[in-house]
Amino acid sequence: MKEKIKVAFQGDKGAYSHLACLEVFPDVEAQACKTFDQTFKLAKENSEYKILIPITNSSTGSIADMHYLMPKYKLQIHAEHFQKVNHNLLGIKGSKLHNIKTVRSHAQAISQCSKIISKNNLKAIVSTDTAGSAKFISEKKDASEAAIASELAAKIYDLEIIKSNIEDETGNITRFLVMGNETIHPQYLKNKKYITSCIFKLKSIPAALYKALGGFATNSVNLCKLESFAVKNTFDQVQFYIEIESHIENPSLQKALEELGFHTQELDILGVYEASQFRFENK
């Protein structure tokens, strides 16, 4: 009998990360973790586990926790996954919208569903995650309280879907990364698209960023993401996270990374992985 793939995610069962686990790995042993830090730590200390973590949402932008956890644990990125997010208003069985007074969920979910909250004069309560909110509603059994969460959460916690697809904007997508301890680089094939992810810290000299990125321009290598974030416990230095549309075995990228290395104090390759087909279907 084939052993199930073990994947950890942050949140309770029924979270969107749990839903993404089931889509990426249909035959998965999913492990819920309370925090992102615990999720990363589990995979760092136990190579049997991969983790699946959200990195960006199309409506609300980057997930801030990732900025310090990725360089802290330095797990390798194995794949990317784009997950459609459909928010639902959940209540106990028999609940009706006109009876709801309060709604709880993760801050991002509340922000993404502000129109229905405002229109129905609901009091929003920020919670740690969407599925945890659904679990709370299920346990409290108060018909005046609701949660914003996934259809999977409604099924797990036996809740009523009072209203589905309540997000302000359609096309709400969260990008996830599959990460693990093992360094796995796919074979370089010229007819395929790849992403190489890196984190680097610049030397403290004038025009360092301009010079560091110049190698990508001169070697015709495209960057698809560039973010800066503060180094923990300091205000005078930043790190940069970049994603490059190329494979590390591509000679052009190797030249660009060599140029980048001249201007950095630290440079870590976080992963080389196939670009999701979603990128090209939605251009």
C-alpha positions as CSV (number, residue, x, y, z in Angstrom):
1,M,0.0,0.0,0.0
2,K,1.4,3.4,-1.1
3,E,2.2,5.7,1.9
4,K,0.3,8.9,2.0
5,I,2.2,12.2,1.5
6,K,2.4,14.1,4.8
7,V,1.7,17.9,4.4
8,A,1.4,20.4,7.2
9,F,-0.5,23.7,6.9
10,Q,-1.4,26.6,9.2
11,G,-4.9,26.8,10.6
12,D,-7.7,24.4,11.6
13,K,-9.1,21.6,9.5
14,G,-11.2,23.3,6.8
15,A,-8.9,26.2,6.2
16,Y,-8.2,27.4,2.7
17,S,-4.7,25.9,3.2
18,H,-6.3,22.6,4.0
19,L,-8.4,22.9,0.8
20,A,-5.3,23.6,-1.2
21,C,-3.6,20.6,0.3
22,L,-6.4,18.4,-1.0
23,E,-6.2,19.9,-4.5
24,V,-2.4,19.6,-4.8
25,F,-2.1,16.2,-3.1
26,P,-5.5,14.3,-3.4
27,D,-4.2,11.4,-1.3
28,V,-2.7,13.4,1.6
29,E,-2.2,13.1,5.3
30,A,-2.8,16.7,6.2
31,Q,-1.5,18.0,9.5
32,A,-3.0,21.2,11.0
33,C,-0.6,23.6,12.9
34,K,-1.6,26.5,15.1
35,T,1.0,29.0,13.7
36,F,3.1,29.5,10.6
37,D,6.2,29.2,12.7
38,Q,5.1,25.7,14.0
39,T,4.3,24.7,10.4
40,F,7.9,25.6,9.2
41,K,9.5,24.1,12.3
42,L,7.7,20.8,11.8
43,A,9.1,20.4,8.3
44,K,12.6,21.6,9.3
45,E,12.8,19.0,12.0
46,N,11.0,16.2,10.2
47,S,11.9,15.5,6.6
48,E,8.8,13.3,6.1
49,Y,6.7,16.4,6.0
50,K,6.2,19.0,3.3
51,I,4.4,22.2,4.1
52,L,1.9,24.2,2.0
53,I,1.9,27.9,2.9
54,P,0.1,31.0,1.4
55,I,2.5,33.7,0.1
56,T,0.3,36.2,-1.8
57,N,-3.4,37.0,-2.3
58,S,-4.7,38.7,-5.4
59,S,-6.9,41.1,-3.3
60,T,-4.8,41.8,-0.2
61,G,-1.2,41.2,-1.3
62,S,1.7,39.5,0.4
63,I,1.4,37.4,3.6
64,A,3.7,39.3,6.0
65,D,4.7,36.3,8.2
66,M,6.5,34.7,5.2
67,H,9.1,37.5,5.1
68,Y,10.9,36.4,8.2
69,L,10.0,32.7,8.2
70,M,11.5,31.9,4.8
71,P,15.0,33.2,5.6
72,K,14.8,31.8,9.2
73,Y,14.1,28.2,8.2
74,K,15.4,28.2,4.6
75,L,13.2,25.4,3.4
76,Q,13.3,24.6,-0.3
77,I,10.4,25.5,-2.5
78,H,9.2,22.5,-4.5
79,A,6.2,23.9,-6.3
80,E,3.6,26.7,-6.6
81,H,-0.2,26.4,-6.5
82,F,-2.9,29.0,-7.3
83,Q,-6.0,28.4,-5.2
84,K,-9.4,30.0,-6.0
85,V,-10.9,31.5,-2.8
86,N,-14.7,31.4,-2.5
87,H,-15.9,32.8,0.8
88,N,-19.1,31.7,2.4
89,L,-21.2,33.0,5.3
90,L,-21.7,30.1,7.6
91,G,-24.0,29.6,10.6
92,I,-25.6,26.9,12.6
93,K,-28.3,24.8,11.0
94,G,-31.4,26.8,10.4
95,S,-29.6,30.2,10.5
96,K,-31.0,33.0,8.4
97,L,-29.2,36.1,7.2
98,H,-31.6,38.6,8.8
99,N,-30.9,37.0,12.2
100,I,-27.1,37.4,12.0
101,K,-25.6,40.1,14.2
102,T,-21.9,39.3,14.3
103,V,-19.5,37.7,11.9
104,R,-16.0,36.4,12.7
105,S,-13.1,35.4,10.5
106,H,-9.5,36.1,9.6
107,A,-8.7,39.7,9.0
108,Q,-8.1,39.2,5.3
109,A,-11.4,37.3,4.8
110,I,-13.3,40.1,6.6
111,S,-11.5,42.7,4.4
112,Q,-12.4,40.7,1.3
113,C,-16.1,40.5,2.2
114,S,-16.6,44.1,3.5
115,K,-19.6,44.8,1.2
116,I,-21.9,42.1,2.7
117,I,-20.8,43.1,6.2
118,S,-21.6,46.7,5.7
119,K,-24.8,46.1,3.8
120,N,-26.2,44.0,6.6
121,N,-24.8,46.1,9.5
122,L,-22.8,43.1,10.9
123,K,-20.3,43.5,13.7
124,A,-17.0,42.0,12.4
125,I,-14.8,40.1,14.9
126,V,-11.2,39.4,13.8
127,S,-10.1,35.8,14.5
128,T,-6.9,33.9,13.9
129,D,-8.2,32.0,10.9
130,T,-11.3,31.2,8.9
131,A,-11.7,27.5,9.8
132,G,-11.1,28.3,13.5
133,S,-14.0,30.8,13.3
134,A,-16.3,28.1,11.7
135,K,-15.3,25.7,14.5
136,F,-16.1,28.4,17.1
137,I,-19.6,29.0,15.6
138,S,-20.2,25.2,15.5
139,E,-19.4,24.9,19.2
140,K,-21.2,28.0,20.4
141,K,-24.4,27.3,18.6
142,D,-25.7,30.9,18.6
143,A,-28.0,31.6,15.7
144,S,-27.0,35.3,15.7
145,E,-23.4,34.6,15.0
146,A,-21.7,33.6,11.7
147,A,-18.3,32.9,10.3
148,I,-16.7,33.5,6.9
149,A,-15.0,30.3,5.8
150,S,-14.8,27.7,3.1
151,E,-17.3,25.2,1.9
152,L,-15.0,22.5,3.3
153,A,-15.2,24.1,6.8
154,A,-19.0,24.0,6.5
155,K,-18.9,20.3,5.8
156,I,-16.4,19.5,8.6
157,Y,-18.2,21.5,11.3
158,D,-21.7,20.7,10.1
159,L,-22.7,24.3,9.4
160,E,-25.3,25.9,7.1
161,I,-24.1,27.9,4.1
162,I,-26.2,31.0,4.6
163,K,-24.8,32.7,1.5
164,S,-22.0,31.6,-0.8
165,N,-19.5,33.5,-2.9
166,I,-19.7,36.6,-0.7
167,E,-16.3,38.1,-1.6
168,D,-16.4,41.7,-2.8
169,E,-14.5,40.8,-6.0
170,T,-14.6,37.7,-8.1
171,G,-11.3,36.1,-9.1
172,N,-9.9,36.0,-5.6
173,I,-6.8,33.9,-5.8
174,T,-4.2,32.9,-3.2
175,R,-0.8,31.7,-4.3
176,F,0.7,28.8,-2.2
177,L,4.1,27.4,-2.1
178,V,4.9,23.7,-1.4
179,M,8.1,23.6,0.7
180,G,10.3,21.0,2.3
181,N,13.8,20.1,3.6
182,E,15.0,18.3,0.5
183,T,16.6,20.2,-2.3
184,I,14.7,19.1,-5.5
185,H,15.4,20.8,-8.8
186,P,13.4,19.7,-11.8
187,Q,15.3,18.7,-15.0
188,Y,16.0,21.7,-17.2
189,L,14.0,21.5,-20.4
190,K,14.1,24.4,-22.8
191,N,10.4,24.1,-23.7
192,K,9.2,24.4,-20.1
193,K,8.9,27.5,-17.8
194,Y,10.5,27.6,-14.4
195,I,10.7,29.9,-11.4
196,T,13.9,30.3,-9.3
197,S,13.4,32.0,-5.9
198,C,16.1,33.7,-3.9
199,I,16.6,35.8,-0.8
200,F,19.6,38.2,-0.6
201,K,21.1,40.9,1.6
202,L,23.0,43.7,-0.2
203,K,26.3,45.2,0.7
204,S,25.9,48.6,2.2
205,I,27.3,50.7,-0.7
206,P,25.8,53.3,-3.0
207,A,23.7,52.0,-5.9
208,A,24.1,48.4,-4.7
209,L,20.5,47.4,-5.7
210,Y,20.9,49.0,-9.1
211,K,24.1,47.2,-9.7
212,A,22.9,43.9,-8.3
213,L,19.9,43.8,-10.6
214,G,21.8,45.0,-13.7
215,G,22.9,41.4,-14.4
216,F,19.3,40.4,-15.0
217,A,18.8,43.1,-17.6
218,T,22.1,42.5,-19.5
219,N,21.4,38.8,-19.7
220,S,17.7,39.2,-20.7
221,V,16.4,37.4,-17.6
222,N,13.0,38.4,-16.4
223,L,12.1,39.1,-12.7
224,C,8.5,38.4,-11.8
225,K,8.6,39.4,-8.1
226,L,10.9,41.7,-6.1
227,E,10.1,42.5,-2.5
228,S,12.1,44.1,0.3
229,F,11.5,43.5,4.0
230,A,13.3,44.7,7.2
231,V,15.8,42.4,8.8
232,K,14.5,41.5,12.2
233,N,15.4,43.9,15.1
234,T,17.0,46.5,12.9
235,F,15.8,49.5,10.9
236,D,18.9,50.1,8.8
237,Q,19.1,47.0,6.7
238,V,16.7,45.1,4.5
239,Q,16.6,41.8,2.7
240,F,15.1,41.2,-0.7
241,Y,13.0,38.3,-2.0
242,I,13.1,37.7,-5.8
243,E,11.4,35.3,-8.2
244,I,13.0,34.8,-11.5
245,E,11.4,33.4,-14.7
246,S,14.2,30.9,-15.4
247,H,15.9,27.7,-14.3
248,I,19.1,27.9,-12.4
249,E,20.8,25.7,-15.0
250,N,20.1,28.3,-17.7
251,P,23.5,29.9,-18.6
252,S,21.9,33.4,-18.8
253,L,20.6,33.1,-15.2
254,Q,23.9,31.7,-14.0
255,K,25.6,34.9,-15.3
256,A,22.9,37.1,-13.7
257,L,23.3,35.4,-10.3
258,E,27.1,35.7,-10.6
259,E,26.7,39.5,-11.0
260,L,24.2,39.5,-8.1
261,G,26.7,37.8,-5.9
262,F,29.3,40.5,-6.3
263,H,27.0,43.0,-4.6
264,T,25.5,40.9,-1.8
265,Q,26.5,39.9,1.7
266,E,24.2,36.9,1.7
267,L,22.5,35.0,-1.2
268,D,20.3,32.0,-0.7
269,I,18.6,30.0,-3.4
270,L,15.2,29.0,-1.9
271,G,14.1,26.8,-4.8
272,V,13.8,26.0,-8.5
273,Y,10.4,24.7,-9.6
274,E,8.1,24.5,-12.6
275,A,5.9,27.6,-13.2
276,S,2.2,26.8,-12.7
277,Q,0.1,26.7,-15.9
278,F,-2.2,29.2,-14.2
279,R,0.3,32.0,-14.9
280,F,-0.1,31.6,-18.6
281,E,-3.8,30.9,-18.7
282,N,-4.6,34.1,-16.9
283,K,-2.3,36.6,-18.7
